[in-house]
Amino acid sequence: MEKGKVDAIIKNGTKEELFELRRWLFKESCRIENVSCSLVEREKKVAEEEKRIAEEKNQIQRDLERIKANNAFFEKKMDILKGGFDQLEADKKAFEKKKGNSFDSYGYSGAELFFTGINSSLALKKRYKDLLKIYHPDNMCGDTRMIQMINEGYSVLCSRFDVQLKA
């Protein structure tokens, strides 16, 4: 209703017109109350949704920080592994160089490395038997090539000990 019409009914209106005006005002106040309630409910839903979104955002932020920390930890581990592999390679080269220089200069072959530090024929036999138990091809760790190297070294050292005993 228009404001001028409402004012006219209030001043000069009949009982029926006043009753209709009251009814219209009641309906309008009910409609406004319903709209107000629905707006309050919508406001609550929006607030809950904002809270949920904020929680998800925080969770995503924590996940990102955890991923960054894991990546940093992984990079550190990878650097350590790379350094370890580099050191291992350097040690291997140094050992090969040392092995090539020291044992060959003393007249040892690669097969005789199994028997370094042996100074008697009894110790030689014991080491030979122990090595056969370890590297025999019937064992899980066995290797035919390794046994051939051990036999070669054993025969060379046996001949040396025989020469030393006869002298």
Disulfide bonds with the S-S distance in Angstrom:
none
